[in-house]
Every structure is written in structure tokens, then in C-alpha cells.
Amino acid sequence: MSERPEKLLLLDTASLYFRAYFGVPESTTAPDGTPVNAVRGLLDMIARLVTDLRPTRLVCCWDDDWRPAFRVDAIPSYKAHRVAVEVPGTTGIEVVPDTLSPQVPVIVDVLAALGIARVGVPGYEADDVIGTLVAREVARPTDRAVVEIVTGDRDLFQLVDDEVPVRVLYTARGIRDLEVVNQARLQEKYGVATGSGYADMAVLRGDPSDGLPGVPGIGEKTAAALVKRYGSLVEVLVARDDGDGGLSPTQRRRLTESAAYLAVAPAVVRVAPDAPLGDVDDRLPSVVADAGALVALAERWGLSSSVKRVVEALARG
């Protein structure tokens, strides 16, 4: 019997628990009436993902900082529309539904009791944790794992790389119908052939949902065409500065007028490949880390059925 190949599953955890919160009725409550729909939904997602994808390694990647200072310093509008409360000395507190916020510590406790790795870094987003773990895998000289990233965030398409391979399992259609995003899918849907090309296109296009203005007048199709024609954003800007005839006068003017944005945007759009994570034990546990704590949490929060599904999925490996 052949040994199962290594597979590293990276979860964009906040993306998933937000999806669970809005997808599972708020009438799903603990015995004391506290909503636990996000907790239940996330646990059920993890059980399904472990069962269907059969990873050997798993990390729940965490937003220790949802709006890092290094991104805000470069582009002050970055996620500014999502700030609920301005806090001096910080980049603010995110808008989060009142009944979701209390569920996040419960998620933390349950993951710890299960023994599933949860990794975040002060000053960095979950995207950066994912980018750093992918970079570490790419740097391995041999025995690379297949890397699968589960997210509802298109920003992570920039990590797609068929050679490793790294693919994104996009949740737009739900956990039961994940869209597999590889280089062929990037080419088919966006007209760029690589993850790096997607990031370059995203810089030019911008993203209103993240407060990134992009280059006015250059939408997704034009951005993709420019990246395809010149090979990279760097070469697009070289063409701009050299007066290359492949750019129309209007395109050159727009790129020139956006020079200040284009000088800083790549560092904002691209995920960090070198966040200071330290060592990560990402092995998929077959036995829970703290059975007593897990039983107590399941009873207190009315999570017994969801916890049981995760435990059974882990045991099957």
C-alpha cells in the first residue's frame, strides 16, 4: 500500500467563520441562548474539508491584525471603510457583527482543545501567514507538499503555482462546491497565466472592497492585457517611462498620474512571504490535544455534534 502524499491545507479562518456566521441561522445557540452559529459552521466546514481533502497537515491561519500598519502607512485608505472605532496608536477596530465577536474566543478555545494548529502574527493578516507558509513550502529542496488554500478572498489567487503545486479552493459557491483555482483557471477567468501576474493585475485594477483605488480608468480586462503584453507590472512601468508605443496616450497618462500609488501599492497588495511565524507544528492530529477541555467546551456551548464530526474526521485522517 503506497504512503499517502503530503498535503498542507491552509485555512483563511476569518473568511470561513464569517461565511459560517452568515450561512448558519443565528437561532443556532448554546444552552444559555448565546449564538454559536459561526462556531458550529466553522467546525462543520473543518470536518468536511478534512474528510474530503484528506490533508496530512493543517493550519488555521489567523488575522492577528486585520489592518496592518505597514499597509495603512503606504495607502491610508486601506480597509478604512471597515473601521468601526478609531483607537489612538492603532489602525482601528474592525466592523464585526455584535453576535459574532463573542464567538471568536470560543473558536480559539475549541481549536486548541482539538490540537489543530492556529497561527497568527502581530502586525500581519492571515493572508501573510498563508503567504509565509507557502514560501516555506516552496523553499523546501525536496518532498514539497501539495498546498491547498481554502478562502473566499481572491487576493490569495496570487499564490497559485502549478509547479509546487499551490492551488486555491475558492468558497464562492460554498464548501460543498469549491472552485479549484490553478494557473489554467487564472488564464481562463482573468487572462493572466500566473499568480504573480494576478497580483500585478490586482495592483492596476485596484479593489474598492479593500480601499485600494487602482489606476483610474484601467479596469480588470485592460490591466490583464497590459500584464500579458509586457510580462509584469515592472515592465509596464518601464514601458510607461520609455514612451513605448504599445501604450495608448491615455493609458500612459493614467499610469503617470498614478505614479505615487503604483510606487507603494505592490507592497500592499502582495502578501508577505516572510512574516515572523517561528516554528509551526502543522501535523494533522489524529487524537485531540485535550479531551477533557473539549468535552467541557462542547457541553457548555452546545457543540457536541459538530465537535464529534471533527474528531471523527481527524481519527480517519
Beta strands, then each sheet from edge to edge (+ up, - down):
strand 1: 7-12
strand 2: 57-61
strand 3: 83-85
strand 4: 93-94
strand 5: 117-119
strand 6: 146-151
strand 7: 166-170
strand 8: 179-181
sheet 1: 5+ 2+ 1+ 6+ 7+ 8-
sheet 2: 3+ 4-
end
